[in-house]
Amino acid sequence: MNSKLVTNQRGITLTELLIALALGLFTVGAVYAVHLNQVKRQIVQEDVLAMQQTARAALDMMTREIRMAGYDPMGVNRDTDPSNDFHGLSYHPTELLVRADLNGNGLLTDSKESIVYLYDDSTSTLRRKVGGGGRQPVAEHIEALTFSYRDASGHSTTHAPSIRAVDVQVTARSAHADSQYPENEGHRTLTFRSRIVPRNLQ
């Protein structure tokens, strides 16, 4: 009795192996590209959110303090002694100066009663100076800070006694550059504007 053992020892060819490797690499590459795109989008979204929060928080702080400009519970600006008079908002082309008699003693000697906001172009930072102190950072990644002063009729003015409102514009920019965003060297920007009317200057 003859028996034949039939075996199939045929393996995969080199061509099949290369095709399988190519398909595997293509799949891995596609998955990685999708993942990388999602990571980039998340970074952009986080940057935009941080930019919004930065600009809004800076403008909110400025708004609160500007609204108190000219606070004068002792009436020193209305008495017969002009030596202690003060302007709640003073005109300056690059700085915003706010004054208020917050402790109600008739003198602006307290360090918190004189506040200056200014933009530091070299570090893209909005800074705040209180009294005789240094210029402390309020918000980073700020591209611009502009303000203009308005009189009672809403017209532009540089005359401090006539100032009744101030228009503030804060432009923030994203912390990271996006290579797919062609403008502004890849940095997105967001601008907040507000006309602030101090209640004590009416």
C-alpha positions as CSV (number, residue, x, y, z in Angstrom):
1,M,0.0,0.0,0.0
2,N,1.4,3.3,-1.1
3,S,0.6,6.4,0.8
4,K,1.4,9.8,-0.4
5,L,1.8,12.7,2.0
6,V,0.7,15.9,0.4
7,T,1.9,19.0,2.0
8,N,1.5,22.7,1.0
9,Q,4.5,24.6,2.1
10,R,3.9,27.6,-0.1
11,G,4.6,30.8,1.8
12,I,4.1,34.4,0.9
13,T,6.2,36.0,-1.7
14,L,8.4,39.0,-1.3
15,T,6.0,41.1,-3.4
16,E,3.1,40.1,-1.1
17,L,5.1,41.0,2.0
18,L,6.0,44.4,0.5
19,I,2.4,45.1,-0.4
20,A,1.3,44.2,3.2
21,L,4.0,46.4,4.7
22,A,3.0,49.3,2.4
23,L,-0.7,48.9,3.3
24,G,0.2,48.8,7.0
25,L,2.4,51.9,6.8
26,F,-0.3,53.7,4.8
27,T,-2.9,52.9,7.5
28,V,-0.6,53.9,10.3
29,G,0.3,57.1,8.5
30,A,-3.4,58.0,7.9
31,V,-4.3,57.4,11.5
32,Y,-1.3,59.5,12.7
33,A,-2.2,62.3,10.3
34,V,-5.8,62.4,11.6
35,H,-4.5,62.4,15.2
36,L,-2.0,65.2,14.4
37,N,-4.7,67.2,12.8
38,Q,-6.9,66.8,15.8
39,V,-4.1,67.8,18.2
40,K,-3.4,70.9,16.1
41,R,-7.1,71.9,16.1
42,Q,-7.2,71.4,19.9
43,I,-4.2,73.7,20.3
44,V,-5.8,76.3,18.1
45,Q,-9.1,76.1,20.0
46,E,-7.3,76.4,23.4
47,D,-5.3,79.3,22.0
48,V,-8.5,81.1,20.8
49,L,-10.2,80.4,24.2
50,A,-7.2,81.7,26.1
51,M,-7.0,84.8,23.8
52,Q,-10.7,85.5,24.5
53,Q,-10.4,85.1,28.2
54,T,-7.2,87.3,28.3
55,A,-8.8,90.2,26.4
56,R,-12.1,90.0,28.2
57,A,-10.4,89.8,31.7
58,A,-8.2,92.8,30.9
59,L,-11.1,94.9,29.6
60,D,-13.2,93.9,32.6
61,M,-10.6,95.0,35.0
62,M,-10.0,98.3,33.2
63,T,-13.8,98.9,33.0
64,R,-14.3,98.5,36.8
65,E,-11.5,101.0,37.6
66,I,-12.4,103.5,34.9
67,R,-16.0,103.6,36.1
68,M,-14.7,104.8,39.5
69,A,-12.7,107.6,37.9
70,G,-13.4,110.9,39.5
71,Y,-14.9,109.4,42.7
72,D,-15.0,112.4,45.0
73,P,-17.0,111.8,48.2
74,M,-15.5,114.8,49.9
75,G,-16.4,117.2,47.1
76,V,-12.8,118.6,46.7
77,N,-13.5,119.3,43.0
78,R,-16.5,121.4,43.9
79,D,-15.1,123.4,46.9
80,T,-13.5,126.8,46.8
81,D,-9.9,125.4,47.1
82,P,-8.6,124.6,43.6
83,S,-5.3,123.2,45.0
84,N,-6.7,119.8,45.8
85,D,-8.7,119.4,42.6
86,F,-8.1,116.3,40.4
87,H,-9.2,114.9,37.1
88,G,-10.7,111.5,37.1
89,L,-9.3,110.8,33.6
90,S,-6.4,112.7,32.2
91,Y,-5.5,112.8,28.5
92,H,-2.3,111.0,27.5
93,P,-1.7,109.6,24.0
94,T,-0.1,106.3,25.1
95,E,-1.3,105.8,28.8
96,L,-4.6,105.7,30.5
97,L,-4.5,107.5,33.8
98,V,-7.4,107.0,36.3
99,R,-7.8,108.9,39.6
100,A,-10.3,108.4,42.3
101,D,-10.6,109.3,46.0
102,L,-11.4,105.7,47.0
103,N,-10.8,106.1,50.8
104,G,-12.8,109.3,50.9
105,N,-10.3,111.4,52.8
106,G,-10.2,114.2,50.2
107,L,-6.6,113.5,49.2
108,L,-5.2,111.2,46.5
109,T,-2.3,110.0,48.6
110,D,-3.3,106.3,48.8
111,S,-1.4,104.2,46.3
112,K,-4.5,102.6,44.9
113,E,-6.1,106.0,44.0
114,S,-3.9,106.6,41.0
115,I,-3.8,103.9,38.3
116,V,-2.0,103.9,35.0
117,Y,-2.6,101.4,32.2
118,L,-0.1,101.2,29.4
119,Y,1.0,98.9,26.6
120,D,4.5,97.4,26.5
121,D,5.2,96.7,22.9
122,S,8.5,95.0,23.5
123,T,6.9,92.2,25.5
124,S,3.3,92.4,24.0
125,T,2.0,92.9,27.5
126,L,-0.7,95.2,29.0
127,R,0.7,96.7,32.2
128,R,-0.8,98.4,35.2
129,K,1.0,100.9,37.5
130,V,-0.6,101.7,40.8
131,G,0.6,104.7,42.7
132,G,4.4,104.9,42.7
133,G,4.8,101.2,42.1
134,G,6.3,99.4,39.2
135,R,4.6,98.4,35.9
136,Q,3.0,95.1,36.7
137,P,1.8,92.8,33.9
138,V,-2.0,92.5,33.6
139,A,-2.3,90.5,30.4
140,E,0.2,88.9,28.0
141,H,0.0,88.2,24.3
142,I,-1.6,91.6,23.8
143,E,-1.1,93.0,20.3
144,A,-2.5,96.5,20.8
145,L,-4.1,98.8,23.4
146,T,-5.7,102.0,22.1
147,F,-8.1,104.5,23.8
148,S,-9.7,107.8,22.9
149,Y,-11.5,110.2,25.1
150,R,-15.0,111.6,24.6
151,D,-16.8,114.7,25.9
152,A,-20.4,115.0,27.0
153,S,-21.6,115.2,23.4
154,G,-19.6,112.1,22.4
155,H,-17.0,114.1,20.4
156,S,-13.3,113.3,20.7
157,T,-11.4,115.5,23.2
158,T,-8.0,116.0,24.7
159,H,-9.1,118.4,27.3
160,A,-9.1,116.6,30.7
161,P,-11.9,118.6,32.4
162,S,-14.2,117.8,29.4
163,I,-13.6,114.0,29.4
164,R,-16.8,112.1,30.2
165,A,-16.1,108.7,28.6
166,V,-13.2,106.7,27.1
167,D,-13.2,104.3,24.2
168,V,-10.9,101.3,25.0
169,Q,-9.8,98.8,22.4
170,V,-7.8,95.7,23.4
171,T,-6.4,93.3,20.8
172,A,-5.1,90.0,22.0
173,R,-3.3,87.4,19.9
174,S,-2.9,83.7,20.0
175,A,0.1,82.4,22.0
176,H,1.2,79.9,19.3
177,A,1.7,80.5,15.6
178,D,-0.4,78.3,13.3
179,S,1.4,77.4,10.1
180,Q,-2.0,77.0,8.3
181,Y,-3.1,80.6,9.2
182,P,-1.6,82.9,6.6
183,E,-2.1,86.2,8.3
184,N,-0.2,88.0,11.1
185,E,2.7,85.5,11.0
186,G,0.3,82.7,11.9
187,H,-1.1,84.4,15.0
188,R,-4.9,84.8,15.3
189,T,-6.1,88.0,16.8
190,L,-9.3,89.1,18.6
191,T,-10.3,92.6,19.4
192,F,-12.7,93.8,22.2
193,R,-14.0,97.4,22.2
194,S,-16.0,99.2,24.8
195,R,-17.1,102.8,25.6
196,I,-16.8,103.2,29.3
197,V,-18.7,106.0,31.0
198,P,-17.5,106.8,34.6
199,R,-20.5,107.5,36.8
200,N,-18.7,110.2,38.7
201,L,-17.8,112.4,35.7
202,Q,-21.3,113.2,34.6
